[in-house]
Amino acid sequence: MATKTLINKVDVFSRVAMFLIYSWFGILKVIGISPADSVVHQLFDVTFLPSIFDFNTFYVLFAWFEVFLGIAFLFPQFTKYVFWIFIAHITMTMMPIVLLPNLIWQNGLGLTFSGQYIVKNIALIALMLKIKQDAKH
């Protein structure tokens, strides 16, 4: 019984953490003070997206997408949908590792500040996998 209670508390904490991270980062973009603005813009420019959107439209949609994804983490019944949306988002946010290596890497395997910001997504992936696993129980 105590183990199940601990698992429930970890699940709630994990969901709140993801809510805070995604909603906070999204709101920073909405109000125009995100430190990721430059990386997002440069990534946008090297993809197919400019043929669909202008950057400002994309950026506002992307920012609100992050906010709503954050909110969705708070609802366990949506976990299977949130998981796939998260996978799409995290794939996109990690693309600079390959598409913009000059923004990510320095001195071989050293990371720039932007690189550290992106590589920390590995922890978010692990947390999402834990949330998904707990949702099955």
C-alpha positions as CSV (number, residue, x, y, z in Angstrom):
1,M,0.0,0.0,0.0
2,A,2.8,2.4,0.9
3,T,4.5,1.7,-2.5
4,K,1.3,2.5,-4.4
5,T,1.0,5.8,-2.4
6,L,4.6,6.7,-3.2
7,I,4.1,5.9,-6.9
8,N,1.0,8.2,-6.9
9,K,2.9,11.0,-5.3
10,V,5.8,10.6,-7.8
11,D,3.3,10.6,-10.7
12,V,1.7,13.8,-9.4
13,F,5.0,15.5,-8.9
14,S,6.2,14.4,-12.3
15,R,3.1,15.8,-14.0
16,V,3.3,19.1,-12.1
17,A,7.0,19.3,-13.0
18,M,6.2,18.8,-16.7
19,F,3.3,21.3,-16.5
20,L,5.6,23.9,-14.9
21,I,8.4,23.4,-17.5
22,Y,6.2,23.4,-20.6
23,S,3.8,26.1,-19.5
24,W,6.6,28.4,-18.2
25,F,8.8,28.0,-21.3
26,G,5.7,28.6,-23.5
27,I,4.7,31.7,-21.6
28,L,8.2,33.1,-21.9
29,K,7.8,32.8,-25.6
30,V,4.3,34.3,-25.6
31,I,5.6,37.4,-23.8
32,G,8.8,37.6,-25.9
33,I,11.5,37.0,-23.3
34,S,12.5,33.4,-23.9
35,P,16.2,32.7,-24.1
36,A,15.4,30.1,-26.8
37,D,14.1,32.7,-29.3
38,S,17.2,32.8,-31.4
39,V,17.6,29.0,-31.6
40,V,13.9,28.6,-32.5
41,H,14.2,31.2,-35.2
42,Q,17.3,29.7,-36.7
43,L,15.8,26.2,-36.6
44,F,12.7,27.5,-38.3
45,D,14.8,29.0,-41.1
46,V,16.5,25.7,-41.9
47,T,13.3,23.6,-42.1
48,F,10.3,23.5,-44.5
49,L,8.2,25.6,-42.2
50,P,8.9,29.0,-43.9
51,S,7.0,27.7,-46.9
52,I,3.9,27.3,-44.6
53,F,4.1,30.1,-42.0
54,D,5.8,33.3,-41.4
55,F,8.0,33.1,-38.3
56,N,5.9,35.3,-36.1
57,T,2.8,33.2,-36.7
58,F,4.7,30.0,-36.2
59,Y,6.3,31.3,-33.0
60,V,3.0,32.3,-31.4
61,L,1.4,29.0,-32.3
62,F,4.4,27.1,-31.0
63,A,4.4,29.1,-27.7
64,W,0.8,28.4,-27.1
65,F,1.3,24.8,-28.1
66,E,3.8,24.5,-25.3
67,V,1.5,26.1,-22.8
68,F,-1.4,23.7,-23.7
69,L,0.9,20.7,-23.7
70,G,2.0,21.7,-20.2
71,I,-1.6,21.9,-19.0
72,A,-2.4,18.5,-20.7
73,F,0.2,16.9,-18.4
74,L,-2.1,17.6,-15.5
75,F,-4.8,15.3,-16.8
76,P,-3.8,11.6,-16.5
77,Q,-6.6,10.5,-18.8
78,F,-4.8,12.2,-21.7
79,T,-1.5,10.5,-21.1
80,K,-1.5,8.4,-24.3
81,Y,-2.2,11.5,-26.4
82,V,0.2,13.7,-24.4
83,F,2.9,11.1,-24.9
84,W,2.8,11.3,-28.7
85,I,2.5,15.1,-28.8
86,F,5.5,15.2,-26.4
87,I,7.5,12.9,-28.8
88,A,6.7,15.2,-31.7
89,H,7.7,18.3,-29.7
90,I,10.9,16.8,-28.2
91,T,12.0,15.6,-31.6
92,M,11.6,19.1,-32.9
93,T,13.4,20.7,-30.0
94,M,16.3,18.4,-30.3
95,M,16.8,18.9,-34.1
96,P,19.4,21.7,-33.6
97,I,21.8,19.0,-32.4
98,V,22.0,17.9,-36.0
99,L,20.7,20.8,-38.1
100,L,22.5,23.6,-36.2
101,P,25.6,22.0,-34.7
102,N,27.4,25.4,-34.6
103,L,24.9,26.6,-32.0
104,I,25.1,23.5,-29.9
105,W,28.7,22.2,-29.9
106,Q,32.0,23.9,-29.0
107,N,35.5,22.4,-28.8
108,G,34.5,18.9,-29.8
109,L,32.0,17.5,-27.4
110,G,31.7,20.7,-25.3
111,L,28.2,22.2,-25.2
112,T,27.3,25.8,-25.7
113,F,24.6,27.3,-23.4
114,S,22.0,26.5,-26.1
115,G,23.4,23.0,-26.3
116,Q,23.0,22.5,-22.6
117,Y,19.4,23.8,-22.8
118,I,18.7,21.2,-25.5
119,V,20.6,18.2,-24.1
120,K,18.7,18.6,-20.8
121,N,15.7,17.3,-22.8
122,I,17.1,13.8,-22.1
123,A,15.8,14.2,-18.5
124,L,12.4,15.3,-19.8
125,I,12.3,12.1,-22.0
126,A,13.1,10.0,-19.0
127,L,10.4,11.7,-17.0
128,M,7.8,11.3,-19.8
129,L,8.6,7.6,-20.0
130,K,8.0,7.3,-16.2
131,I,4.7,9.1,-16.5
132,K,3.6,6.8,-19.3
133,Q,4.7,3.7,-17.4
134,D,2.8,4.8,-14.3
135,A,-0.3,5.6,-16.4
136,K,-0.5,1.9,-17.3
137,H,-0.9,0.9,-13.6
